[in-house]
Amino acid sequence: MDFRKREDTVSVRHESARMPALDSRVMLKRATMAASPNETTTTAPHSPGRSGLAAAVTAFAMWGLFPLYLKPLSGVPTLQVMSHRIVWCCLLVFVWLALRGEVGAVRAALANAKSRRRLAASAIFISMNWLIYVWAVANGHVVDASLGYFINPLFSVVLGVFVLGEQLNRAQWTAVALAAAGVIYLAVVLGRPPWIALWLAGSFGMYGLIRKVVTVEAVPGLATETLLLAPFALAFLVWSSLQGTGALGHSGATVDVLLVGSGLITATPLALFAYGARRIPLSTVGLVQYIGPTLQFLLGVTIFQEPFPRARAVGFFMIWSALAIYAADGLWRRRRGNRFPRTGEHRGAA
C-alpha cells in the first residue's frame, strides 16, 4: 500500500510541473486524497471502500459458517476431506488464473528458490490448519476451533515481536497478557491445555507470518501452495479408492457434491478477502475478522449444542476482553493517525 501511495504522490508532482498556475490549495487537496484514499473514496455511492468492506464481511461470514458445510462430511475420514479440498481447490484456482492470464505468477513463484521454499513451508502449515479444523468440526469441537481463531490475532502479534522484532505498546502487551491468562485459566479448568485452539492459532499464525514475507499475491500463492500439496493429496485419494475406502462415488450424491465443492468453498472467501483487504483500512480488517470465530462459536453453542459451562465462559471472557483492548487500541491509533498525519504524507503538494 505504501508503494501505491508513493506512486500517487509522484503523479501529483508531475501534474503540478505541467500546470504551474494551478491553485496550491487544489494541489494540497489532491495530495491529501492520494495519501488517504480510503477516507475520500468512502463518500462515493459505489466506492471501492464499500465494495471492499462487503467483500471482506462476506469472506469472514463464509469462514464463520464453514462448520455447516463440513458437518455433513463427518462420516468421511478427515484426511480424505482435506485431500479433496486441496485437489479441487488447486484445479479451481488454476482455472481462475488461466482465465485472467495470471498463471505466469505461479511459474515465477516456483522459479524463485526462496519463494518456493517459503511457499512449501506455508503449504505445510495451512494443510495442518485445515486438517485440525476439519477434525474438530467432525468430532464436536467447533467451540474449541472458534477459540483458536479468536486468539490467532494476538498469537500473530507475539510472532511479530519475537520473529520480526516488532514493538508493542502498553495496551497491546496488556491484551497479550490477558489472553495468555485466559488460556492458562482454561488449561487449569479443563485439566489440559486447549490443544485444538492452540494448534489452530499456531499453524495459522505461522502461515500468516510466512506469507507476510513472501512477495506473492494471495490467489497465485494459494495456487502454488495447493499445487505443491496436490500430488500427495491425489495419491492418497487414489490409494483410498483402490483400497475400497474412498468416499467419493460411494457415499451418496450429497457427500459427492460437498467433496467436489470444497474447492469452491475454500477459494471463494480467500479471493473475496484479497479483494476487500486492498480496499479498506487494516484497522477495519482487524475488526471484521472476528465475524468468523464469532459465528463459529454461536454455531457450536446453539446449533451443534456443544457444552459451554460457566467456568469455561470465564476463560473465553478473559480472551474476549483482551481482543476488545487490542481492537480499541488499533482503532484509536488509526483515528489519531488520520487526524495527525505523519510528516511527509502531503509531499505531493510541494
Secondary structure, DSSP 8 states (H G I E B T S, - for coil): -HHHHHHHHHHHHHHHHH-TTS-HHHHHHHHHHHH-HHHHHTTSTT-HHHHHHHHHHHHHHHHHTHHHHHGGGTTS-HHHHHHHHHHHHHHHHHHHHHHHT-HHHHHHHHHSHHHHHHHHHHHHHHHHHHHHHHHHHHTT-HHHHHHHHHHHHHHHHHHHHHHH-----HHHHHHHHHHHHHHHHHHHHHTS--HHHHHHHHHHHHHHHHHHTS---HHHHHHHHHHHHHHHHHHHHHHHHHTT---TTTS-HHHHHHHHHHHHHHHHHHHHHHHHHTTS-HHHHHHHTTHHHHHHHHIIIIIS-----HHHHHHHHHHHHHHHHHHHHHHHHHHHHHHS--TTTTGGG-
